[in-house]
Amino acid sequence: MNGSTRRVWVALAFAAACLLPARLVAQQAEKHPTEKEDPSAKPTPRFYDGHPDLSGRWGGQGGFFAFKDAQGTTHIYLPGREAPKSADPDDKLARYYLQVDGDKRRAENPDKPPYKPGLMAKVHQLDRDENKLDPVVKCHPPGVPRMGPPARIVQSKGWIVFIYVTEPGNFERLIPTDGRPHRTDLDGSYNGDSVAHWEGDTLVVDDTGFNDDTWLGSDGWFHSEKMHVIERLTRKGDTLLYEVTVEDPDVFTEPWVRRPRVLRLDTNPLDEVYDAPYCESLDAGHIVNHDHF
Amino acid sequence: MHVRTFSLTFAGALLVALPLLAHHSFTAEFDVEKPVTFTGTVTGIDYVNPHVQVFLDVTGDDGKIIKWHIESGPPNQWHRGGLRKAMLAPGTMLKIRAYGAKDGTQHFAFLRDLTFLSGPNEGQHFELWIGGLDENGRPIYSERSQQ
């Protein structure tokens, strides 16, 4: 390399070094158009009684997303599913069907219910037969707490309404916030009987009166009718902290304190709750193995 | 690509509120080694959770009509991508790519992608993915294990 060529390379390298940060900043600004604003730093709206107003549409759309490429093809993604590696040893499904190693996922899951050791055989058996036994595979209601945080909250005087959108259907919970006790005249149900009160800026929802027809998750997580669920919802700006503890002395060694979740206020009209198509399992007869959802 | 990048960011930033529940695994019923491609005419659609079902008439090489039954993802997947039940009105011609059933059921398959060959949406092409990888090779999936 002669001197003039070296000078050209040095000049080019310098120019590139000068341009790089600006380009990175531009990419970041394009890639994270909303990241500069901390949604939790926004003012927290207050209800007329001074408590935070939890009303709103919370969270995303379950991992679904879509985009149109330069050729005009619309790509619509369903969140990844699980299948044993043996079903796809050569990764032929890669890019079409995301493989998740179920055994690894189970082993590494930090959010498992603390079952009594003597009940683990039952959990494993239900888990193995999940694609036939899981109530939601049969379009039965997922119930509380499996539905997770509500998709929409409507706050009112003395009441708060939680609305859920799930594949087995849309569900709602009408929860009194006036300090009344649990009802004692009800049979056990999928969502139980809920009452709520405020502890500072946190709404605490107490749920009892369940049936034992629901699971807590798709890995065979059953429960008894004695289940007791405590949910805590705290709004900070445009975020909602959702915490849940599940007690079930018949099946757990200790209360199951789930990982807290933070949801963001979602104002995208496409994400708004709509009347979901009904659920009907039409293809169960074609299942040929134990591959898990 | 801008739309995609934003969507990824958005999906990642928001924890999931809508649990995906009522599905079986793709590999519990369908075989990626049994790809099929054909052109058919829509005769009906069951727009139900957890799997949309599409019914088509396909003319075989001998001129006889074959009744095909195509299963897809949930209505919410269609909704997110702008694919609507009304777009598949009876009589609409589609080109279908799908994966056949493991249990040997004839003319039953899981939808991979579709192209409209007639009607107001003629030329539109939709690819329906399950999971998959983003442009950086990272897996795309929700925190479904929480449900």
Interface residues (C-beta under 8 A of the other chain):
Chain A: E30 K31 H32 P33 T34 E35 W58 G59 G60 Q61 G62 G63 F64 F65 A66 F67 K68 D69 A70 Q71 G72 T73 T74 H75 I76 Y77 L78 P79 G80 R81 E82 A83 P84 A87 D88 K92 L93 A94 R95 Y96 Y97 L98 Q99 V100 R105 N109 D111 N131 V136 V137 C139 P142 R146 M147 G148 P149 P150 A151 V165 T166 E167 P168 G169 G217 S218 R258 R259 R261 V262 L263 R264 D266 L270 A276 P277 Y278 C279 E280 S281 L282 D283 A284 H286 I287 V288 N289 H290 D291 H292 F293
Chain B: M1 H2 V3 R4 T5 F6 S7 L8 T9 F10 A11 A13 L14 L15 V16 A17 L18 P19 L20 L21 A22 H23 H24 S25 F26 T27 A28 E29 V32 E33 D46 Y47 V48 N49 P50 H51 Q53 E71 G73 P74 P75 N76 Q77 W78 H79 R80 G81 G82 L83 A101 K102 D103 T105 F108 R112 G123 Q124 H125 F126 E127 L128 W129 I130 G131 G132 L133 P139 I140 Y141 S142 E143 R144 S145 Q146 Q147
